[in-house]
Amino acid sequence: MSASKSIQNFDNLNSLAFMSDIHNTKIRKTQKPIKQATIVSMFSGCGGMDLGFIGGFYFLKKYYKQTGFRVIWANEISSAACKTYRKNLGNHIIEGDINNKFDSMPMYADIIIGGFPCQDISINGKMIGVKGTRSGLYTSIVKAIERIKPKVFVVENVGSLLLRQHKDSLDKILDDFQSLGYNLNYQLYNAEYYGVPQTRQRVIFVGTRSDLTEFIPPKQVCKIPINAKTALQDLELHPYDKEFSHIWSEAKASAEQGNRKLLADRAGYTIRAECHGNIQFHYSLPRRMSMREAARIQSFPDSFMFPCGLRETERQIGNAVPPVLAWHIANSIKSII
């Protein structure tokens, strides 16, 4: 399937949804308008978490409807990630170091979301925890919560935060979040049980204001994860296509991840941000995964475009929160808001 056909199919599905909206216009006119809940997004990357919280996209022929949430301010330090965000989600993203951008942050929003940097916590990183300069940036989220006092905040990080080696870091994060006066829920999520074709573990903290109903985590939606072949099979005959990000690394086999090969009958391995071209090999083709295939494994819709080169796209996809997982979290929050 060509890039244009992929996008055309997406547009056709959207057209059907639009026609359905026309038929329901009279019904909507009799209803009171619903105020959209507003979101401030921090450490936004290319926008995976933001897309999930907004909704309104197709992934593997399933429509993830709009949530009614709206991102009014976002921040990211990477110029390339901001470029991708603007192309797909809008110009409300502010580029630069979060510590220099607080003055531009709104004084109020209903929700704060963010996945603070994980390099000092990841098992592939230095494992020094929140004492590190990058993972220690979670304190910027604490500062934003103190400033905005949202109804809900949602914070994401790698699953290894729950390892024994990081007990002091986890305790510090919990103390700081709980000191804000919010009811706090945190747990490990396995993305493959929420419709993401990837064995990705992430810790998600959800804080709810004390005058609101406490957060109830979304239930898992699939007992058998979507496997790599189901997610990627239609791309097997798709030619090298830069516009569609169907481009791949020519790196030869190397140690550890560099030798890994997707298994057709199981979900994909965790997509890493810093794999330096050593992303996993395709399950049947004599090449590594393409960036479009990596985006599929991360549950990005085909309509989501990456206007950057291979390495930068690889980094953005690997750093992202899977939109489909974020969508399920967002829908559980709707009942609170």
Secondary structure as UniProt FT lines:
FT   HELIX           3..23
FT   HELIX           25..29
FT   STRAND          37..42
FT   TURN            45..46
FT   HELIX           48..54
FT   STRAND          57..59
FT   TURN            60..61
FT   STRAND          62..64
FT   STRAND          69..76
FT   HELIX           79..88
FT   TURN            91..92
FT   STRAND          93..95
FT   HELIX           98..100
FT   HELIX           102..104
FT   STRAND          111..115
FT   TURN            119..121
FT   TURN            123..126
FT   HELIX           129..131
FT   TURN            133..134
FT   HELIX           135..137
FT   HELIX           138..148
FT   STRAND          152..158
FT   HELIX           159..162
FT   HELIX           164..166
FT   HELIX           167..178
FT   TURN            179..181
FT   STRAND          182..190
FT   HELIX           191..194
FT   STRAND          201..209
FT   TURN            210..211
FT   HELIX           228..232
FT   HELIX           233..235
FT   TURN            236..237
FT   TURN            242..245
FT   HELIX           256..259
FT   TURN            264..265
FT   TURN            276..277
FT   HELIX           291..297
FT   TURN            298..299
FT   TURN            302..303
FT   HELIX           310..319
FT   HELIX           323..334
FT   TURN            335..336
//
